Amino acid sequence: MFSLQILRKLVGGLNKPVTCKIRILPSLEDTISLVKRIEKTGVTAIAVHGRFKEERPRHPVHCDYIQAVAKAVSIPIIANGGSLDLVKTFSDIEEFRKASGASSVMLARAAMWNPSVFSSKGLLPVEMVMEEYLKYAIRYDNHAFNTKYCLCQMLRDKVETPQGKLVQAAQTNAEFSVAYGLHEYFQRVQEEHQNKRDALQSHGLQDRPIMDGDVLTMAVKFERREYPPQITPKMFLLEWSRKEKLEQPFYETVQRTQDRGFQSTVTVAEKKYRSSLWEKSKKFAEQAAAIVCLRMLGIPEGRLGEEDSGLVGKRKREMKRLNCTDEEGGKKRHLVDSPEETKTKKTELVTNGNLHTSNSEQNNS
């Protein structure tokens, strides 16, 4: 059996304990035979979901099967499948363990419905648990899609209530906070986070490059007022790439759902650069990525007060030539979009709740 080969490979190739989980087979004898073969692979424990393949959560769990399996092998058996009909409180967990003869219990749905099921002091009101959970989600900037999923699991049959509908309609942690009367808490946490970011930047940490996987990052924000009109870091990076006969910079941008912030990664000469800070727009995110690249390469970025590097001189001459009077037609021709600002087709896709856009320098300097 191929699955047994996989288990043997894992056990032999890892220095960590390996466990696995199965559902019971229609025949008790076949189930015990399977578990014994799994035991021989060297796994340290087996979780047994006490339902057949075709059975759903509404069907009762077969504790007798789990008990027979536990007696047939020497390694620990973990009982699973008792959330709906057996486990409602902390004391029920031990009762399920005893009824199944298992070494321990695995819970999924019961824990999602009310995590306080693990509290020996007793079950807490789910409304209180949801509020505390949301505070954690806000404090640690949890992904909004995951926050919604967990809240809906706790709401269960209350998803059609007024509050449940607010949760279903919400798209960000800020909107969830409104649904639970935690907007002031959300604002306070956001201010604390911003103060921490400002403190880090004030200590010069924004100039310290950090490798994030294969991407070189710096804490940089694009401030438009620091650059002359019509001049941007992206323009400088594009002109430098042309001068060096490199492929034009390639930008890939993502948008996170909780605050709709943008972050862009630029690839130049097969190296990637990104600002670790999120921007309010896709354009600003791309400019920030360009700044990181330019600074790491030691190239002027076009800020006010910088000496003229000559990188954008060709562009200026082109604009002047195309805006001159056409003597034959008696009409003026205007450069509407410079070559690197010409719109190109954008490809958008959604991955794990984030909006991704891939674009090159032409897509808005």
KOLVEXDREN-79491 format. One line per 8 residues: number of its first residue (from 1); for each residue y, z, x of C-alpha. Coordinates in nm, 3 decimals. Layout:
NUM> Y/Z/X; ...
END
This chain:
1> 0.000/0.000/0.000; 0.334/-0.113/0.144; 0.518/0.204/0.034; 0.276/0.417/0.237; 0.344/0.204/0.544; 0.716/0.266/0.498; 0.659/0.641/0.480; 0.447/0.637/0.797
9> 0.719/0.444/0.979; 0.985/0.692/0.867; 0.779/0.997/0.959; 0.694/0.852/1.301; 1.044/0.724/1.377; 1.264/1.014/1.266; 1.309/1.367/1.393; 1.410/1.479/1.041
17> 1.181/1.588/0.757; 1.084/1.299/0.528; 1.023/1.351/0.155; 0.957/1.114/-0.133; 0.962/1.112/-0.511; 0.718/0.958/-0.761; 0.654/0.932/-1.134; 0.314/1.028/-1.268
25> 0.058/0.754/-1.338; -0.118/0.711/-1.677; -0.433/0.865/-1.531; -0.427/1.217/-1.385; -0.697/1.116/-1.137; -0.490/0.820/-1.016; -0.184/1.043/-0.984; -0.371/1.296/-0.770
33> -0.520/1.018/-0.558; -0.174/0.873/-0.495; -0.026/1.209/-0.398; -0.312/1.276/-0.154; -0.254/0.941/0.015; 0.117/1.017/0.040; 0.039/1.358/0.190; -0.159/1.186/0.469
41> 0.151/0.989/0.577; 0.298/1.314/0.710; 0.580/1.370/0.458; 0.693/1.731/0.425; 0.727/1.743/0.045; 0.684/1.530/-0.269; 0.902/1.539/-0.579; 0.711/1.460/-0.898
49> 0.892/1.339/-1.208; 0.664/1.446/-1.491; 0.691/1.131/-1.703; 0.512/0.799/-1.710; 0.687/0.481/-1.605; 0.759/0.368/-1.961; 0.875/0.711/-2.082; 1.242/0.794/-2.122
57> 1.429/1.127/-2.101; 1.371/1.193/-2.473; 0.998/1.222/-2.407; 0.865/1.567/-2.310; 0.786/1.631/-1.945; 0.415/1.664/-1.855; 0.405/1.996/-1.674; 0.024/1.988/-1.668
65> 0.029/1.679/-1.446; 0.272/1.840/-1.202; 0.062/2.157/-1.196; -0.258/1.963/-1.120; -0.085/1.774/-0.839; 0.050/2.097/-0.688; -0.302/2.239/-0.674; -0.447/1.924/-0.517
73> -0.229/1.913/-0.203; -0.112/2.158/0.062; 0.250/2.039/0.101; 0.530/2.158/-0.132; 0.563/1.985/-0.470; 0.908/1.965/-0.629; 0.909/1.955/-1.011; 1.151/1.712/-1.175
81> 1.222/1.594/-1.529; 1.294/1.916/-1.717; 1.667/1.880/-1.776; 1.660/1.784/-2.143; 1.402/2.011/-2.301; 1.328/2.289/-2.050; 1.635/2.373/-1.838; 1.947/2.499/-2.012
89> 2.036/2.804/-1.801; 1.975/2.943/-1.453; 1.673/3.149/-1.567; 1.516/2.833/-1.714; 1.491/2.685/-1.366; 1.243/2.950/-1.260; 1.052/2.916/-1.587; 1.016/2.540/-1.529
97> 0.894/2.605/-1.175; 0.629/2.847/-1.296; 0.516/2.622/-1.583; 0.470/2.328/-1.345; 0.315/2.530/-1.061; 0.562/2.369/-0.820; 0.725/2.513/-0.509; 1.074/2.430/-0.630
105> 1.272/2.236/-0.891; 1.490/1.925/-0.870; 1.767/1.885/-1.131; 1.991/1.587/-1.200; 2.117/1.559/-1.557; 2.129/1.933/-1.625; 2.346/1.974/-1.316; 2.576/1.686/-1.419
113> 2.615/1.821/-1.772; 2.720/2.165/-1.648; 2.704/2.249/-1.274; 2.723/2.621/-1.355; 2.353/2.597/-1.448; 2.299/2.707/-1.087; 2.499/3.027/-1.136; 2.290/3.342/-1.164
121> 2.580/3.501/-1.355; 2.525/3.272/-1.650; 2.643/2.939/-1.788; 3.021/2.886/-1.800; 3.198/2.700/-2.083; 3.187/2.331/-1.998; 3.563/2.299/-2.061; 3.630/2.551/-1.785
129> 3.389/2.372/-1.551; 3.555/2.035/-1.617; 3.898/2.174/-1.540; 3.780/2.330/-1.214; 3.599/2.009/-1.120; 3.913/1.804/-1.183; 4.114/2.035/-0.957; 3.868/1.965/-0.677
137> 3.885/1.592/-0.748; 4.265/1.602/-0.723; 4.271/1.828/-0.417; 4.029/1.608/-0.220; 4.150/1.274/-0.355; 3.817/1.186/-0.515; 3.765/0.824/-0.618; 3.890/0.783/-0.977
145> 3.578/0.594/-1.091; 3.356/0.878/-0.973; 3.586/1.136/-1.134; 3.561/0.954/-1.468; 3.182/0.927/-1.446; 3.138/1.300/-1.380; 3.380/1.401/-1.656; 3.205/1.175/-1.907
153> 2.869/1.325/-1.809; 3.004/1.670/-1.889; 3.165/1.553/-2.213; 2.832/1.415/-2.340; 2.861/1.388/-2.722; 3.235/1.470/-2.707; 3.337/1.137/-2.553; 3.474/1.022/-2.890
161> 3.701/1.326/-2.931; 4.076/1.280/-2.865; 4.036/1.428/-2.517; 3.725/1.220/-2.453; 3.916/0.904/-2.542; 4.194/1.003/-2.301; 3.935/1.039/-2.026; 3.779/0.702/-2.106
169> 4.121/0.533/-2.100; 4.234/0.697/-1.775; 4.219/0.493/-1.454; 4.365/0.734/-1.196; 4.337/1.103/-1.112; 4.698/1.136/-1.223; 4.602/1.016/-1.572; 4.301/1.250/-1.580
177> 4.533/1.539/-1.495; 4.745/1.458/-1.800; 4.438/1.463/-2.025; 4.355/1.817/-1.908; 4.708/1.958/-1.886; 4.699/1.960/-1.506; 4.987/1.721/-1.437; 5.199/1.990/-1.269
185> 4.902/2.084/-1.050; 4.856/1.717/-0.961; 5.224/1.681/-0.865; 5.212/1.998/-0.655; 4.905/1.880/-0.464; 5.062/1.538/-0.406; 5.372/1.705/-0.262; 5.155/1.919/-0.033
193> 4.970/1.610/0.088; 5.296/1.426/0.150; 5.441/1.721/0.342; 5.132/1.723/0.564; 5.165/1.349/0.626; 5.534/1.389/0.710; 5.457/1.675/0.948; 5.196/1.468/1.128
201> 5.435/1.178/1.164; 5.718/1.401/1.286; 5.495/1.517/1.572; 5.453/1.160/1.693; 5.095/1.119/1.582; 5.184/0.781/1.433; 5.204/0.640/1.785; 4.853/0.750/1.877
209> 4.598/0.472/1.820; 4.259/0.569/1.678; 3.945/0.358/1.653; 3.799/0.353/1.301; 3.473/0.167/1.346; 3.575/-0.171/1.486; 3.937/-0.138/1.364; 4.221/0.000/1.575
217> 4.447/0.211/1.353; 4.788/0.378/1.378; 4.991/0.572/1.122; 5.267/0.316/1.065; 5.478/0.233/0.760; 5.684/-0.082/0.708; 6.052/0.004/0.649; 6.234/-0.312/0.534
225> 6.577/-0.179/0.629; 6.473/-0.169/0.995; 6.445/-0.551/1.011; 6.703/-0.829/0.972; 6.701/-1.038/0.652; 6.434/-1.309/0.654; 6.272/-1.160/0.966; 5.943/-0.969/0.945
233> 5.670/-0.848/1.182; 5.429/-1.098/1.024; 5.658/-1.383/1.129; 5.666/-1.256/1.487; 5.288/-1.215/1.497; 5.233/-1.565/1.359; 5.471/-1.728/1.609; 5.314/-1.536/1.898
241> 4.966/-1.649/1.787; 5.084/-2.011/1.778; 5.244/-1.977/2.118; 4.918/-1.841/2.260; 4.721/-2.118/2.081; 4.521/-1.865/1.880; 4.400/-1.890/1.525; 4.661/-1.765/1.283
249> 4.636/-1.395/1.184; 4.395/-1.323/0.898; 4.481/-1.044/0.653; 4.235/-0.864/0.428; 4.385/-0.620/0.179; 4.231/-0.352/-0.041; 4.383/-0.156/-0.329; 4.263/0.191/-0.419
257> 4.253/0.287/-0.783; 4.379/0.646/-0.780; 4.740/0.559/-0.689; 4.726/0.178/-0.665; 4.815/0.195/-0.297; 4.745/-0.098/-0.062; 4.601/-0.112/0.288; 4.562/-0.426/0.497
265> 4.362/-0.517/0.806; 4.474/-0.805/1.027; 4.241/-0.992/1.261; 4.392/-1.150/1.573; 4.186/-1.292/1.859; 3.872/-1.140/1.704; 4.021/-0.788/1.708; 4.118/-0.590/1.399
273> 4.427/-0.376/1.341; 4.529/-0.157/1.048; 4.776/0.111/0.952; 4.608/0.433/0.840; 4.885/0.482/0.581; 4.877/0.323/0.236; 5.168/0.110/0.114; 5.318/0.052/-0.229
281> 5.259/-0.324/-0.223; 5.027/-0.582/-0.072; 5.316/-0.741/0.122; 5.418/-0.410/0.280; 5.057/-0.332/0.371; 5.025/-0.664/0.555; 5.355/-0.602/0.737; 5.231/-0.257/0.845
289> 4.910/-0.409/0.981; 5.113/-0.667/1.171; 5.327/-0.389/1.323; 5.018/-0.208/1.451; 4.890/-0.529/1.611; 5.226/-0.614/1.771; 5.272/-0.265/1.912; 4.923/-0.255/2.058
297> 4.978/-0.596/2.219; 5.322/-0.497/2.347; 5.494/-0.777/2.155; 5.842/-0.749/1.995; 5.825/-0.702/1.619; 6.177/-0.814/1.524; 6.337/-0.477/1.454; 6.712/-0.441/1.449
305> 6.840/-0.371/1.798; 6.557/-0.547/1.978; 6.642/-0.812/2.234; 6.589/-1.169/2.117; 6.237/-1.263/2.220; 6.273/-1.629/2.122; 5.958/-1.612/1.914; 6.128/-1.717/1.592
313> 6.378/-1.959/1.750; 6.168/-2.261/1.652; 6.160/-2.144/1.292; 6.539/-2.107/1.281; 6.590/-2.458/1.422; 6.353/-2.600/1.163; 6.542/-2.432/0.880; 6.874/-2.560/1.012
321> 6.740/-2.916/1.043; 6.596/-2.925/0.692; 6.911/-2.783/0.535; 7.143/-3.043/0.685; 7.302/-3.323/0.478; 7.087/-3.631/0.417; 7.329/-3.911/0.511; 7.133/-4.185/0.334
329> 7.073/-4.009/0.005; 7.386/-3.799/0.006; 7.177/-3.498/-0.099; 7.084/-3.177/0.076; 6.724/-3.088/0.135; 6.635/-2.719/0.140; 6.340/-2.549/0.294; 6.192/-2.359/0.001
337> 5.893/-2.219/0.185; 5.843/-2.225/0.559; 5.500/-2.354/0.668; 5.361/-2.006/0.722; 5.498/-1.890/0.385; 5.342/-2.169/0.179; 5.117/-2.034/-0.093; 4.749/-2.082/-0.034
345> 4.459/-2.007/-0.258; 4.370/-1.639/-0.276; 4.020/-1.511/-0.323; 3.985/-1.183/-0.505; 3.678/-0.971/-0.557; 3.606/-0.617/-0.672; 3.387/-0.395/-0.459; 3.316/-0.034/-0.553
353> 3.620/-0.019/-0.771; 3.865/-0.155/-0.510; 4.059/-0.480/-0.536; 4.013/-0.692/-0.224; 4.227/-0.992/-0.135; 4.180/-1.212/0.168; 4.481/-1.410/0.282; 4.639/-1.556/0.589
361> 4.998/-1.538/0.707; 5.099/-1.820/0.475; 5.056/-1.596/0.171; 5.399/-1.431/0.178; 5.565/-1.320/0.498
END
